[in-house]
């Protein structure tokens, strides 16, 4: 594979920091939502809510990653 075929990789530290802040805020919000629902919710349901929320947030990025990966292997 030649260098011309690879996309240019750029360093974007500000974008990384913003993603980390967004991740932290999402984690705090999800913990607050689970606690607001109450302690009467079984642990398995709480875990399911956390994972479902995570999938909803990751779905847009997973689509982009899959498309980028497909382009890379397709040539």
Secondary structure, 3 states (H helix, E strand, C coil): CCHHHCCCCCCCHHHHHHHHHHHHHHHHHHHHHHHHHCCCCCHHHHHHHHHHHHHHHHHHHHHHHHHHHHHHHHC
